[in-house]
Amino acid sequence: MEKKYSVAIYPSQEVIDAVKTMKDYLKSKIDWYNSCNSVAHITICEFTIDETQIEKYKQKLFKICDTFTPFQVNLDHFGSYVNGAFFIAPNEHSANHLKPIMKKTQEALKPLKLKKSDDPHMSIGRKLIPENLKIATQLFTTINIDFLCCEIVLREFDPIKKQFFVINTFSFNGNSQPELIQGSLF
């Protein structure tokens, strides 16, 4: 059976809670909106495959994450896209750390047809109509939160709840790729 999956970076519980508070506040002003109930995350990619294939890709995610080293991410400003997305964005230093992680993770999932994100951001709302986007930009003007980026999550889409839920977590262990060393016994 085909299932939809998402690979993402989850921030710390503190940041998840802070973003939930913001989403709830926005919801109190404009009612329901896209992604008002989703857990704070930075999307790396999404794909749809037969569930029998997922183990193979879990192995690839495990391998690539094993080589990553944890690092601090600082989210210091809000932004929006023309498609109505309103989000919290990382500072330049953090973005420059996140982008290679996102790219290498996407490359590890070849040959899947990926819906990729190249621009690291944490959505507050998606597909907001212009008036609601304006309200969001007026409600939220300054932010400065950070978290230790130390893992990637694999999420599966629940078509009934219309939400992704985490099925696996892959830790950053900072293990550089072992070199193949031709050793001798003596």
N, C-alpha and C positions, 0 to 999 in steps of 0.2 A: 504494500500500500504506500502511495506517495505521501510524504509528509513535508511540511515546511520547517526549516531550521534557521536559526540565527546565531551568529557568532558575535559576541560582544564583550566589552570590558565593563565590569560592574565596579562602581566606586565603593568606598567604605560605607558601613551602615549609617554613619553620621550624615554623610552626603546624601545617601538614599532618603533618609528621613527629612533632611532640609529641602530636597527637591520635591518630595511628596507634599510638604507644607506649602510650597510655592504653587504646585499644581492644584491643590485643594483651594487655595486662595483665588487663583484664576478661575477655577470652576464656580466658586461662589459668586463671581462677577459676571461670567458669560455662560453659565450652564455647561452641559457636557460638551467635550471637544475631543478630537482625535489624540490619543495617547495620554489622556488625563489620568488613566488608571495604570499606565505601564510604569514599571520600576525604572528608576534612573539608570541609564547605561549609555555607553558610547558604542554605536553599531560599527562592526567591522565588515560584515557581509551577511547576506541571506541567500538561501538556496532551497530548492525542492528536489528531493530524491526519494527513491524507494527506501523504506526503513531498513531493509535487509542490507543496504550499502553503508549505513551510518558507522558501523564499527571500524571500518577501514579508515574513515575520515577522523574518527576519534583518535586513532593511533597517530595519524599525521599531526593533529593538533597537539597531542601529548608531546611528540618529538620536537616540534617547533617551539612550544612554550618552555620546554626543558632548557632551551638555550638562551631564553630571555632573562635579563636581570631586572629585578624590581626597581622602580624609580618613582619619584614624586611627580604628581600631576597637579598643576595649579590652574584652576578655572577662575578667570578674573574679569570676564565681560560677557554681556549678552549680545546676541546677534539674531538675524532673521534671514530667511531665504524668500525669494519671490513666490515660491509654492505655498507660503503661509506657515512655514516652520519658524518657531521661536525657540531659541536655545541658549544654553550657557556654553561659552567657548573657552578653550585653554589659552594661556599666554603662549607667545611664540616659542619659548624654550620648551614647554610641555608638548606643544604641537609637533615640534621637530623630533621629540622622543617618540610620540605616538605614531606618527606617519610610517616610519620604517617597520614598526611592530605590525601595524595594520596591513602593510604591503606584503611583508613576509608571510603573514598568516594567510592572506588571500592566495599567495603563490603556492603555499603548502596544500591548498585545497583544489589544485588543478586535478583533473580537467572539468571540474564542476562549472556549470553556468551560474556565476555569482552576480547578485545584485550588490555592487560594492559601494562602500563609502570611502572617499579619499580625504574627506575633510572632517577631522575629529571634532565632535560636538555632542552635547547632552541635551536632548530635546525636552522642552517644557510642554510644548504643544505642536501639533502638526495640522496641516490643511486648515489653518485658521483663516476665516474671511477677513478682508482688510480692516474692518471696524474692530474685530476682536484682536487682531495683531497690534493695532494701535493701542488698545486697552492694555495688552500685555507689556508693551514697551513703556507705557506710562506707569504701570504698577511696579515694574522691576527695572531699576536703573543701575544699582551697584551690587557687585557680588565679589567675594574673594573666598573661595573654598579650595581645600586641597585634600588629596588622598594618595595613598601609596598604591600605585598600579602594580599588582603582583600576581595577577591571574587573568585568564580569559574564561568565559563561560560559553557553553553550548546550550542553546535553548530550543525547545520544540514548541510549535504553534498548536494551541488547543482551539480547534475550530468552533467549539461550543462556547467557551468563555471569550473567544476572540483575543486571547492573550498568549504571549510566549511564557513558558516556564523552564527553569534551569534543569537540565538533565545531567550535565557534567561540568566540572570545574577543573581547569588545567593550570597548575601553578608555574610561576616563573622560578626556575631553579638556578639560573646563571651558569649552567653547565655548557662550556664551550664544546663544540663538536670534537669527539675524540679523534685524534690523528691516527692514521693507520701506521703503526711503527713496526718496522721489520726488526724484530729483536733476535738476538742470538742467545743461546744458553750460556755461553762462556765469555 
